[in-house]
């Protein structure tokens, strides 16, 4: 069954071990402040992109433990 990625969803659990929902939520709020102001919700794709962006940012800053 196919699902649409543009449907509003609750925050999913992060895919990356060691990353909490709260950290992803804070980062997503910074990224999507304008979108949330207009629509009030994020899609699954938004949550995944926020987590990926957060990991990329942490990796660039050297904060991600390997």
mmCIF file of the N, C-alpha and C atoms, coordinates in Angstrom:
data_MODEL
# 
_entry.id   MODEL 
# 
loop_
_atom_site.group_PDB 
_atom_site.id 
_atom_site.type_symbol 
_atom_site.label_atom_id 
_atom_site.label_alt_id 
_atom_site.label_comp_id 
_atom_site.label_asym_id 
_atom_site.label_entity_id 
_atom_site.label_seq_id 
_atom_site.pdbx_PDB_ins_code 
_atom_site.Cartn_x 
_atom_site.Cartn_y 
_atom_site.Cartn_z 
_atom_site.occupancy 
_atom_site.B_iso_or_equiv 
_atom_site.pdbx_formal_charge 
_atom_site.auth_seq_id 
_atom_site.auth_comp_id 
_atom_site.auth_asym_id 
_atom_site.auth_atom_id 
_atom_site.pdbx_PDB_model_num 
ATOM 1   N N  . UNK A 1 1  ? 0.833  -1.173 0.000  1.00 0.00 ? 1  UNK A N  1 
ATOM 2   C CA . UNK A 1 1  ? 0.000  0.000  0.000  1.00 0.00 ? 1  UNK A CA 1 
ATOM 3   C C  . UNK A 1 1  ? 0.880  1.238  0.000  1.00 0.00 ? 1  UNK A C  1 
ATOM 4   N N  . UNK A 1 2  ? 0.572  2.171  -0.866 1.00 0.00 ? 2  UNK A N  1 
ATOM 5   C CA . UNK A 1 2  ? 1.350  3.402  -0.942 1.00 0.00 ? 2  UNK A CA 1 
ATOM 6   C C  . UNK A 1 2  ? 0.802  4.413  0.054  1.00 0.00 ? 2  UNK A C  1 
ATOM 7   N N  . UNK A 1 3  ? 1.699  5.181  0.636  1.00 0.00 ? 3  UNK A N  1 
ATOM 8   C CA . UNK A 1 3  ? 1.285  6.241  1.544  1.00 0.00 ? 3  UNK A CA 1 
ATOM 9   C C  . UNK A 1 3  ? 1.797  7.562  1.008  1.00 0.00 ? 3  UNK A C  1 
ATOM 10  N N  . UNK A 1 4  ? 1.073  8.604  1.299  1.00 0.00 ? 4  UNK A N  1 
ATOM 11  C CA . UNK A 1 4  ? 1.478  9.932  0.850  1.00 0.00 ? 4  UNK A CA 1 
ATOM 12  C C  . UNK A 1 4  ? 2.391  10.548 1.895  1.00 0.00 ? 4  UNK A C  1 
ATOM 13  N N  . UNK A 1 5  ? 3.453  11.216 1.446  1.00 0.00 ? 5  UNK A N  1 
ATOM 14  C CA . UNK A 1 5  ? 4.370  11.860 2.370  1.00 0.00 ? 5  UNK A CA 1 
ATOM 15  C C  . UNK A 1 5  ? 3.924  13.261 2.739  1.00 0.00 ? 5  UNK A C  1 
ATOM 16  N N  . UNK A 1 6  ? 2.892  13.784 2.093  1.00 0.00 ? 6  UNK A N  1 
ATOM 17  C CA . UNK A 1 6  ? 2.478  15.146 2.391  1.00 0.00 ? 6  UNK A CA 1 
ATOM 18  C C  . UNK A 1 6  ? 1.352  15.210 3.415  1.00 0.00 ? 6  UNK A C  1 
ATOM 19  N N  . UNK A 1 7  ? 1.019  14.092 4.040  1.00 0.00 ? 7  UNK A N  1 
ATOM 20  C CA . UNK A 1 7  ? 0.004  14.081 5.081  1.00 0.00 ? 7  UNK A CA 1 
ATOM 21  C C  . UNK A 1 7  ? 0.643  14.487 6.407  1.00 0.00 ? 7  UNK A C  1 
ATOM 22  N N  . UNK A 1 8  ? -0.120 15.183 7.217  1.00 0.00 ? 8  UNK A N  1 
ATOM 23  C CA . UNK A 1 8  ? 0.345  15.573 8.532  1.00 0.00 ? 8  UNK A CA 1 
ATOM 24  C C  . UNK A 1 8  ? 0.500  14.331 9.402  1.00 0.00 ? 8  UNK A C  1 
ATOM 25  N N  . UNK A 1 9  ? 1.620  14.232 10.102 1.00 0.00 ? 9  UNK A N  1 
ATOM 26  C CA . UNK A 1 9  ? 1.862  13.102 10.995 1.00 0.00 ? 9  UNK A CA 1 
ATOM 27  C C  . UNK A 1 9  ? 2.452  13.617 12.295 1.00 0.00 ? 9  UNK A C  1 
ATOM 28  N N  . UNK A 1 10 ? 2.348  12.810 13.324 1.00 0.00 ? 10 UNK A N  1 
ATOM 29  C CA . UNK A 1 10 ? 3.027  13.127 14.560 1.00 0.00 ? 10 UNK A CA 1 
ATOM 30  C C  . UNK A 1 10 ? 4.517  12.879 14.377 1.00 0.00 ? 10 UNK A C  1 
ATOM 31  N N  . UNK A 1 11 ? 5.306  13.333 15.308 1.00 0.00 ? 11 UNK A N  1 
ATOM 32  C CA . UNK A 1 11 ? 6.751  13.175 15.168 1.00 0.00 ? 11 UNK A CA 1 
ATOM 33  C C  . UNK A 1 11 ? 7.140  11.709 15.282 1.00 0.00 ? 11 UNK A C  1 
ATOM 34  N N  . UNK A 1 12 ? 7.816  11.183 14.255 1.00 0.00 ? 12 UNK A N  1 
ATOM 35  C CA . UNK A 1 12 ? 8.271  9.795  14.315 1.00 0.00 ? 12 UNK A CA 1 
ATOM 36  C C  . UNK A 1 12 ? 9.522  9.674  15.181 1.00 0.00 ? 12 UNK A C  1 
ATOM 37  N N  . UNK A 1 13 ? 9.823  8.470  15.588 1.00 0.00 ? 13 UNK A N  1 
ATOM 38  C CA . UNK A 1 13 ? 11.071 8.236  16.312 1.00 0.00 ? 13 UNK A CA 1 
ATOM 39  C C  . UNK A 1 13 ? 12.244 8.428  15.364 1.00 0.00 ? 13 UNK A C  1 
ATOM 40  N N  . UNK A 1 14 ? 13.348 9.003  15.862 1.00 0.00 ? 14 UNK A N  1 
ATOM 41  C CA . UNK A 1 14 ? 14.525 9.196  15.005 1.00 0.00 ? 14 UNK A CA 1 
ATOM 42  C C  . UNK A 1 14 ? 15.086 7.852  14.531 1.00 0.00 ? 14 UNK A C  1 
ATOM 43  N N  . UNK A 1 15 ? 15.649 7.859  13.341 1.00 0.00 ? 15 UNK A N  1 
ATOM 44  C CA . UNK A 1 15 ? 16.247 6.654  12.771 1.00 0.00 ? 15 UNK A CA 1 
ATOM 45  C C  . UNK A 1 15 ? 17.655 6.424  13.306 1.00 0.00 ? 15 UNK A C  1 
ATOM 46  N N  . UNK A 1 16 ? 18.292 7.472  13.782 1.00 0.00 ? 16 UNK A N  1 
ATOM 47  C CA . UNK A 1 16 ? 19.684 7.419  14.205 1.00 0.00 ? 16 UNK A CA 1 
ATOM 48  C C  . UNK A 1 16 ? 19.786 7.163  15.703 1.00 0.00 ? 16 UNK A C  1 
ATOM 49  N N  . UNK A 1 17 ? 20.516 6.137  16.103 1.00 0.00 ? 17 UNK A N  1 
ATOM 50  C CA . UNK A 1 17 ? 20.725 5.896  17.544 1.00 0.00 ? 17 UNK A CA 1 
ATOM 51  C C  . UNK A 1 17 ? 21.485 7.065  18.170 1.00 0.00 ? 17 UNK A C  1 
ATOM 52  N N  . UNK A 1 18 ? 21.105 7.428  19.374 1.00 0.00 ? 18 UNK A N  1 
ATOM 53  C CA . UNK A 1 18 ? 21.780 8.507  20.080 1.00 0.00 ? 18 UNK A CA 1 
ATOM 54  C C  . UNK A 1 18 ? 21.172 9.876  19.827 1.00 0.00 ? 18 UNK A C  1 
ATOM 55  N N  . UNK A 1 19 ? 20.196 9.962  18.937 1.00 0.00 ? 19 UNK A N  1 
ATOM 56  C CA . UNK A 1 19 ? 19.516 11.221 18.659 1.00 0.00 ? 19 UNK A CA 1 
ATOM 57  C C  . UNK A 1 19 ? 18.118 11.108 19.243 1.00 0.00 ? 19 UNK A C  1 
ATOM 58  N N  . UNK A 1 20 ? 17.729 12.091 20.054 1.00 0.00 ? 20 UNK A N  1 
ATOM 59  C CA . UNK A 1 20 ? 16.407 12.025 20.684 1.00 0.00 ? 20 UNK A CA 1 
ATOM 60  C C  . UNK A 1 20 ? 15.376 12.816 19.877 1.00 0.00 ? 20 UNK A C  1 
ATOM 61  N N  . UNK A 1 21 ? 14.124 12.546 20.173 1.00 0.00 ? 21 UNK A N  1 
ATOM 62  C CA . UNK A 1 21 ? 13.041 13.266 19.515 1.00 0.00 ? 21 UNK A CA 1 
ATOM 63  C C  . UNK A 1 21 ? 13.129 14.764 19.811 1.00 0.00 ? 21 UNK A C  1 
ATOM 64  N N  . UNK A 1 22 ? 13.495 15.102 21.026 1.00 0.00 ? 22 UNK A N  1 
ATOM 65  C CA . UNK A 1 22 ? 13.563 16.513 21.419 1.00 0.00 ? 22 UNK A CA 1 
ATOM 66  C C  . UNK A 1 22 ? 14.608 17.278 20.603 1.00 0.00 ? 22 UNK A C  1 
ATOM 67  N N  . UNK A 1 23 ? 15.749 16.656 20.358 1.00 0.00 ? 23 UNK A N  1 
ATOM 68  C CA . UNK A 1 23 ? 16.801 17.307 19.575 1.00 0.00 ? 23 UNK A CA 1 
ATOM 69  C C  . UNK A 1 23 ? 16.319 17.532 18.143 1.00 0.00 ? 23 UNK A C  1 
ATOM 70  N N  . UNK A 1 24 ? 15.695 16.518 17.552 1.00 0.00 ? 24 UNK A N  1 
ATOM 71  C CA . UNK A 1 24 ? 15.178 16.643 16.184 1.00 0.00 ? 24 UNK A CA 1 
ATOM 72  C C  . UNK A 1 24 ? 14.062 17.685 16.145 1.00 0.00 ? 24 UNK A C  1 
ATOM 73  N N  . UNK A 1 25 ? 13.194 17.690 17.153 1.00 0.00 ? 25 UNK A N  1 
ATOM 74  C CA . UNK A 1 25 ? 12.085 18.638 17.205 1.00 0.00 ? 25 UNK A CA 1 
ATOM 75  C C  . UNK A 1 25 ? 12.601 20.072 17.246 1.00 0.00 ? 25 UNK A C  1 
ATOM 76  N N  . UNK A 1 26 ? 13.604 20.340 18.079 1.00 0.00 ? 26 UNK A N  1 
ATOM 77  C CA . UNK A 1 26 ? 14.170 21.685 18.157 1.00 0.00 ? 26 UNK A CA 1 
ATOM 78  C C  . UNK A 1 26 ? 14.774 22.119 16.828 1.00 0.00 ? 26 UNK A C  1 
ATOM 79  N N  . UNK A 1 27 ? 15.471 21.212 16.179 1.00 0.00 ? 27 UNK A N  1 
ATOM 80  C CA . UNK A 1 27 ? 16.079 21.527 14.891 1.00 0.00 ? 27 UNK A CA 1 
ATOM 81  C C  . UNK A 1 27 ? 15.003 21.753 13.822 1.00 0.00 ? 27 UNK A C  1 
ATOM 82  N N  . UNK A 1 28 ? 13.965 20.933 13.830 1.00 0.00 ? 28 UNK A N  1 
ATOM 83  C CA . UNK A 1 28 ? 12.870 21.079 12.862 1.00 0.00 ? 28 UNK A CA 1 
ATOM 84  C C  . UNK A 1 28 ? 12.145 22.406 13.061 1.00 0.00 ? 28 UNK A C  1 
ATOM 85  N N  . UNK A 1 29 ? 11.976 22.826 14.307 1.00 0.00 ? 29 UNK A N  1 
ATOM 86  C CA . UNK A 1 29 ? 11.316 24.106 14.559 1.00 0.00 ? 29 UNK A CA 1 
ATOM 87  C C  . UNK A 1 29 ? 12.124 25.267 13.993 1.00 0.00 ? 29 UNK A C  1 
ATOM 88  N N  . UNK A 1 30 ? 13.442 25.164 14.073 1.00 0.00 ? 30 UNK A N  1 
ATOM 89  C CA . UNK A 1 30 ? 14.295 26.208 13.497 1.00 0.00 ? 30 UNK A CA 1 
ATOM 90  C C  . UNK A 1 30 ? 14.211 26.207 11.974 1.00 0.00 ? 30 UNK A C  1 
ATOM 91  N N  . UNK A 1 31 ? 14.199 25.009 11.376 1.00 0.00 ? 31 UNK A N  1 
ATOM 92  C CA . UNK A 1 31 ? 14.170 24.903 9.918  1.00 0.00 ? 31 UNK A CA 1 
ATOM 93  C C  . UNK A 1 31 ? 12.825 25.305 9.329  1.00 0.00 ? 31 UNK A C  1 
ATOM 94  N N  . UNK A 1 32 ? 11.746 24.916 9.975  1.00 0.00 ? 32 UNK A N  1 
ATOM 95  C CA . UNK A 1 32 ? 10.418 25.062 9.395  1.00 0.00 ? 32 UNK A CA 1 
ATOM 96  C C  . UNK A 1 32 ? 9.549  26.074 10.134 1.00 0.00 ? 32 UNK A C  1 
ATOM 97  N N  . UNK A 1 33 ? 10.165 27.066 10.741 1.00 0.00 ? 33 UNK A N  1 
ATOM 98  C CA . UNK A 1 33 ? 9.424  28.067 11.511 1.00 0.00 ? 33 UNK A CA 1 
ATOM 99  C C  . UNK A 1 33 ? 8.320  28.718 10.670 1.00 0.00 ? 33 UNK A C  1 
ATOM 100 N N  . UNK A 1 34 ? 8.647  29.126 9.449  1.00 0.00 ? 34 UNK A N  1 
ATOM 101 C CA . UNK A 1 34 ? 7.672  29.794 8.588  1.00 0.00 ? 34 UNK A CA 1 
ATOM 102 C C  . UNK A 1 34 ? 6.548  28.841 8.160  1.00 0.00 ? 34 UNK A C  1 
ATOM 103 N N  . UNK A 1 35 ? 6.907  27.611 7.818  1.00 0.00 ? 35 UNK A N  1 
ATOM 104 C CA . UNK A 1 35 ? 5.895  26.626 7.406  1.00 0.00 ? 35 UNK A CA 1 
ATOM 105 C C  . UNK A 1 35 ? 4.941  26.329 8.557  1.00 0.00 ? 35 UNK A C  1 
ATOM 106 N N  . UNK A 1 36 ? 5.469  26.202 9.766  1.00 0.00 ? 36 UNK A N  1 
ATOM 107 C CA . UNK A 1 36 ? 4.627  25.922 10.918 1.00 0.00 ? 36 UNK A CA 1 
ATOM 108 C C  . UNK A 1 36 ? 3.700  27.094 11.231 1.00 0.00 ? 36 UNK A C  1 
ATOM 109 N N  . UNK A 1 37 ? 4.174  28.291 10.976 1.00 0.00 ? 37 UNK A N  1 
ATOM 110 C CA . UNK A 1 37 ? 3.358  29.472 11.222 1.00 0.00 ? 37 UNK A CA 1 
ATOM 111 C C  . UNK A 1 37 ? 2.109  29.461 10.321 1.00 0.00 ? 37 UNK A C  1 
ATOM 112 N N  . UNK A 1 38 ? 2.253  28.964 9.085  1.00 0.00 ? 38 UNK A N  1 
ATOM 113 C CA . UNK A 1 38 ? 1.142  28.977 8.140  1.00 0.00 ? 38 UNK A CA 1 
ATOM 114 C C  . UNK A 1 38 ? 0.276  27.724 8.222  1.00 0.00 ? 38 UNK A C  1 
ATOM 115 N N  . UNK A 1 39 ? 0.885  26.546 8.298  1.00 0.00 ? 39 UNK A N  1 
ATOM 116 C CA . UNK A 1 39 ? 0.086  25.323 8.255  1.00 0.00 ? 39 UNK A CA 1 
ATOM 117 C C  . UNK A 1 39 ? -0.066 24.660 9.624  1.00 0.00 ? 39 UNK A C  1 
ATOM 118 N N  . UNK A 1 40 ? 0.887  24.855 10.505 1.00 0.00 ? 40 UNK A N  1 
ATOM 119 C CA . UNK A 1 40 ? 0.790  24.285 11.845 1.00 0.00 ? 40 UNK A CA 1 
ATOM 120 C C  . UNK A 1 40 ? 1.194  22.834 11.979 1.00 0.00 ? 40 UNK A C  1 
ATOM 121 N N  . UNK A 1 41 ? 1.687  22.203 10.894 1.00 0.00 ? 41 UNK A N  1 
ATOM 122 C CA . UNK A 1 41 ? 2.100  20.807 11.003 1.00 0.00 ? 41 UNK A CA 1 
ATOM 123 C C  . UNK A 1 41 ? 3.233  20.501 10.023 1.00 0.00 ? 41 UNK A C  1 
ATOM 124 N N  . UNK A 1 42 ? 3.920  19.409 10.297 1.00 0.00 ? 42 UNK A N  1 
ATOM 125 C CA . UNK A 1 42 ? 5.007  18.954 9.432  1.00 0.00 ? 42 UNK A CA 1 
ATOM 126 C C  . UNK A 1 42 ? 4.662  17.578 8.882  1.00 0.00 ? 42 UNK A C  1 
ATOM 127 N N  . UNK A 1 43 ? 5.183  17.294 7.704  1.00 0.00 ? 43 UNK A N  1 
ATOM 128 C CA . UNK A 1 43 ? 4.975  15.982 7.090  1.00 0.00 ? 43 UNK A CA 1 
ATOM 129 C C  . UNK A 1 43 ? 6.099  15.042 7.514  1.00 0.00 ? 43 UNK A C  1 
ATOM 130 N N  . UNK A 1 44 ? 5.942  13.778 7.195  1.00 0.00 ? 44 UNK A N  1 
ATOM 131 C CA . UNK A 1 44 ? 6.981  12.791 7.476  1.00 0.00 ? 44 UNK A CA 1 
ATOM 132 C C  . UNK A 1 44 ? 8.274  13.170 6.756  1.00 0.00 ? 44 UNK A C  1 
ATOM 133 N N  . UNK A 1 45 ? 8.152  13.638 5.528  1.00 0.00 ? 45 UNK A N  1 
ATOM 134 C CA . UNK A 1 45 ? 9.334  14.067 4.773  1.00 0.00 ? 45 UNK A CA 1 
ATOM 135 C C  . UNK A 1 45 ? 10.046 15.219 5.475  1.00 0.00 ? 45 UNK A C  1 
ATOM 136 N N  . UNK A 1 46 ? 9.300  16.144 6.068  1.00 0.00 ? 46 UNK A N  1 
ATOM 137 C CA . UNK A 1 46 ? 9.898  17.259 6.805  1.00 0.00 ? 46 UNK A CA 1 
ATOM 138 C C  . UNK A 1 46 ? 10.701 16.755 7.997  1.00 0.00 ? 46 UNK A C  1 
ATOM 139 N N  . UNK A 1 47 ? 10.134 15.788 8.728  1.00 0.00 ? 47 UNK A N  1 
ATOM 140 C CA . UNK A 1 47 ? 10.841 15.239 9.893  1.00 0.00 ? 47 UNK A CA 1 
ATOM 141 C C  . UNK A 1 47 ? 12.127 14.524 9.478  1.00 0.00 ? 47 UNK A C  1 
ATOM 142 N N  . UNK A 1 48 ? 12.058 13.759 8.410  1.00 0.00 ? 48 UNK A N  1 
ATOM 143 C CA . UNK A 1 48 ? 13.237 13.029 7.937  1.00 0.00 ? 48 UNK A CA 1 
ATOM 144 C C  . UNK A 1 48 ? 14.309 14.007 7.465  1.00 0.00 ? 48 UNK A C  1 
ATOM 145 N N  . UNK A 1 49 ? 13.905 15.037 6.727  1.00 0.00 ? 49 UNK A N  1 
ATOM 146 C CA . UNK A 1 49 ? 14.881 16.033 6.263  1.00 0.00 ? 49 UNK A CA 1 
ATOM 147 C C  . UNK A 1 49 ? 15.497 16.796 7.431  1.00 0.00 ? 49 UNK A C  1 
ATOM 148 N N  . UNK A 1 50 ? 14.705 17.088 8.447  1.00 0.00 ? 50 UNK A N  1 
ATOM 149 C CA . UNK A 1 50 ? 15.233 17.786 9.620  1.00 0.00 ? 50 UNK A CA 1 
ATOM 150 C C  . UNK A 1 50 ? 16.277 16.921 10.327 1.00 0.00 ? 50 UNK A C  1 
ATOM 151 N N  . UNK A 1 51 ? 16.002 15.619 10.461 1.00 0.00 ? 51 UNK A N  1 
ATOM 152 C CA . UNK A 1 51 ? 16.962 14.728 11.111 1.00 0.00 ? 51 UNK A CA 1 
ATOM 153 C C  . UNK A 1 51 ? 18.247 14.610 10.291 1.00 0.00 ? 51 UNK A C  1 
ATOM 154 N N  . UNK A 1 52 ? 18.106 14.466 8.987  1.00 0.00 ? 52 UNK A N  1 
ATOM 155 C CA . UNK A 1 52 ? 19.289 14.378 8.119  1.00 0.00 ? 52 UNK A CA 1 
ATOM 156 C C  . UNK A 1 52 ? 20.109 15.658 8.171  1.00 0.00 ? 52 UNK A C  1 
ATOM 157 N N  . UNK A 1 53 ? 19.432 16.804 8.162  1.00 0.00 ? 53 UNK A N  1 
ATOM 158 C CA . UNK A 1 53 ? 20.134 18.080 8.230  1.00 0.00 ? 53 UNK A CA 1 
ATOM 159 C C  . UNK A 1 53 ? 20.865 18.224 9.563  1.00 0.00 ? 53 UNK A C  1 
ATOM 160 N N  . UNK A 1 54 ? 20.220 17.807 10.636 1.00 0.00 ? 54 UNK A N  1 
ATOM 161 C CA . UNK A 1 54 ? 20.841 17.856 11.958 1.00 0.00 ? 54 UNK A CA 1 
ATOM 162 C C  . UNK A 1 54 ? 22.096 16.984 12.003 1.00 0.00 ? 54 UNK A C  1 
ATOM 163 N N  . UNK A 1 55 ? 22.007 15.772 11.471 1.00 0.00 ? 55 UNK A N  1 
ATOM 164 C CA . UNK A 1 55 ? 23.166 14.876 11.453 1.00 0.00 ? 55 UNK A CA 1 
ATOM 165 C C  . UNK A 1 55 ? 24.290 15.445 10.595 1.00 0.00 ? 55 UNK A C  1 
ATOM 166 N N  . UNK A 1 56 ? 23.936 16.015 9.473  1.00 0.00 ? 56 UNK A N  1 
ATOM 167 C CA . UNK A 1 56 ? 24.931 16.634 8.598  1.00 0.00 ? 56 UNK A CA 1 
ATOM 168 C C  . UNK A 1 56 ? 25.621 17.798 9.305  1.00 0.00 ? 56 UNK A C  1 
ATOM 169 N N  . UNK A 1 57 ? 24.836 18.599 9.996  1.00 0.00 ? 57 UNK A N  1 
ATOM 170 C CA . UNK A 1 57 ? 25.383 19.735 10.736 1.00 0.00 ? 57 UNK A CA 1 
ATOM 171 C C  . UNK A 1 57 ? 26.304 19.261 11.856 1.00 0.00 ? 57 UNK A C  1 
ATOM 172 N N  . UNK A 1 58 ? 25.892 18.240 12.591 1.00 0.00 ? 58 UNK A N  1 
ATOM 173 C CA . UNK A 1 58 ? 26.709 17.721 13.679 1.00 0.00 ? 58 UNK A CA 1 
ATOM 174 C C  . UNK A 1 58 ? 27.992 17.089 13.143 1.00 0.00 ? 58 UNK A C  1 
ATOM 175 N N  . UNK A 1 59 ? 27.899 16.415 12.017 1.00 0.00 ? 59 UNK A N  1 
ATOM 176 C CA . UNK A 1 59 ? 29.071 15.783 11.422 1.00 0.00 ? 59 UNK A CA 1 
ATOM 177 C C  . UNK A 1 59 ? 30.072 16.850 10.972 1.00 0.00 ? 59 UNK A C  1 
ATOM 178 N N  . UNK A 1 60 ? 29.574 17.937 10.424 1.00 0.00 ? 60 UNK A N  1 
ATOM 179 C CA . UNK A 1 60 ? 30.437 19.028 9.974  1.00 0.00 ? 60 UNK A CA 1 
ATOM 180 C C  . UNK A 1 60 ? 31.125 19.700 11.155 1.00 0.00 ? 60 UNK A C  1 
ATOM 181 N N  . UNK A 1 61 ? 30.392 19.829 12.255 1.00 0.00 ? 61 UNK A N  1 
ATOM 182 C CA . UNK A 1 61 ? 30.954 20.466 13.446 1.00 0.00 ? 61 UNK A CA 1 
ATOM 183 C C  . UNK A 1 61 ? 31.796 19.506 14.282 1.00 0.00 ? 61 UNK A C  1 
ATOM 184 N N  . UNK A 1 62 ? 31.797 18.221 13.923 1.00 0.00 ? 62 UNK A N  1 
ATOM 185 C CA . UNK A 1 62 ? 32.586 17.239 14.650 1.00 0.00 ? 62 UNK A CA 1 
ATOM 186 C C  . UNK A 1 62 ? 31.953 16.782 15.941 1.00 0.00 ? 62 UNK A C  1 
ATOM 187 N N  . UNK A 1 63 ? 30.626 16.952 16.086 1.00 0.00 ? 63 UNK A N  1 
ATOM 188 C CA . UNK A 1 63 ? 29.941 16.578 17.315 1.00 0.00 ? 63 UNK A CA 1 
ATOM 189 C C  . UNK A 1 63 ? 29.448 15.149 17.305 1.00 0.00 ? 63 UNK A C  1 
ATOM 190 N N  . UNK A 1 64 ? 29.394 14.531 16.149 1.00 0.00 ? 64 UNK A N  1 
ATOM 191 C CA . UNK A 1 64 ? 28.865 13.183 16.046 1.00 0.00 ? 64 UNK A CA 1 
ATOM 192 C C  . UNK A 1 64 ? 29.949 12.175 16.406 1.00 0.00 ? 64 UNK A C  1 
ATOM 193 N N  . UNK A 1 65 ? 29.700 11.381 17.442 1.00 0.00 ? 65 UNK A N  1 
ATOM 194 C CA . UNK A 1 65 ? 30.677 10.376 17.857 1.00 0.00 ? 65 UNK A CA 1 
ATOM 195 C C  . UNK A 1 65 ? 30.642 9.197  16.898 1.00 0.00 ? 65 UNK A C  1 
ATOM 196 N N  . UNK A 1 66 ? 31.780 8.707  16.530 1.00 0.00 ? 66 UNK A N  1 
ATOM 197 C CA . UNK A 1 66 ? 31.843 7.564  15.617 1.00 0.00 ? 66 UNK A CA 1 
ATOM 198 C C  . UNK A 1 66 ? 32.358 6.351  16.326 1.00 0.00 ? 66 UNK A C  1 
# 
